[in-house]
């Protein structure tokens, strides 16, 4: 009986130790996965900034238009949506697939002067839902209509066209942005736009791209001018 009792105790002890080991391995696996995911974000961002520093910003989906404004749009994108697929990105770097309308997803801001608030910034130009609703009503070229209702597709070409029409409306900015760009006044233009896009170098929360934007613009302008000829 004593031997049987000892065997039962040994078995129970072995089982208990095995369970503890399994639980510990699961916990370690979760911790390792968490650390890997945390490290992926800065690596991903670093690679995106490196790509942007080399190439500036991907081409626009929109065809045609003034090369000076096109280069400006790509410059805004280099600062605001420095990702490989900027039309589908929302604040925080996550992607959405449905662009039939503005995503309108409010994401908590994790750092900077607006930390703790949430933002609906979405797409290549990080339109807030309220800004998109206002500007799409003015500048969207093909809204869908049903009785008195209008819907404004957020597909890439429409993100481009709404911004293009907005930037070329001198009444909206109380100045002719195209003329300023032709005069080489890119710093003045960035300063003019910085209350709307705060990362352009004169706003409240510059990022790692802000200081390079004038040089990026000049490079992109050469590309746009070359593509026009």
C-alpha positions, 0 to 999 in steps of 0.5 A, a space after each residue: 500500500 505504501 508503494 502504491 501511495 508513493 506512486 500516486 504521489 509521484 504521479 500527482 507531482 509529475 502531473 502538477 509540474 508538467 502542467 506548470 511547465 506548460 502554463 509557463 511555456 504558454 505565458 512565455 510564448 505570449 510574451 515573446 509574441 507581444 515583444 515581436 509585435 512591438 518591435 515590428 512597428 518601429 521596424 516597419 515605420 523605419 523601413 517606410 521612412 527609408 523608402 519615402 526618403 529615397 522615393 518621396 511618395 508614390 505616384 498619384 492614382 489621378 491622371 492629369 492636372 497641374 504638375 506643381 499641385 500634383 507634386 504638392 499632393 505627393 509631398 503632403 502624403 510623404 508626411 501624413 501617410 508615409 506608408 506603402 499603400 497610403 490610400 487605405 491607411 488610417 491613423 495608427 498605420 492600420 489598413 482598411 479595405 472598404 473605401 466606398 465611403 470615408 472609414 470614419 474609425 476613431 482611433 486613440 492618439 497615443 502621443 503628442 499634444 493631442 494624446 488621449 483624444 481620438 482621430 478619424 484621419 484616413 486615406 492618403 491625405 488623412 482626411 478627418 470625417 468632418 473635413 471629408 464631408 465638407 470638402 467632398 460636398 464641394 469638390 467631389 466630381 462624381 457623388 452618387 445620388 439617391 433622392 436628396 441624399 449624396 454619397 461620396 466614394 473614398 476610392 483613391 482617385 476621388 481622394 486625389 480629385 477632392 484634394 486637387 480641386 481644393 488646393 486649386 481653389 484660390 478662394 478657399 485659401 485666399 491665395 493662388 497656391 499654384 502661382 506660389 509654387 511656380 515662384 518656388 515658394 514651397 516653404 510659404 505654401 507648407 506654412 499656409 497648409 500646416 494648420 490643416 496638415 500639422 506635420 508639414 513643418 510649421 504645425 504643432 506636431 512635426 514628424 521625422 519627415 517634416 524637415 525634408 519636405 521642401 527637398 522632397 517636393 523639389 524632387 517630386 516636381 521634377 518627376 511630375 514635370 518630366 512625366 508631363 512632357 
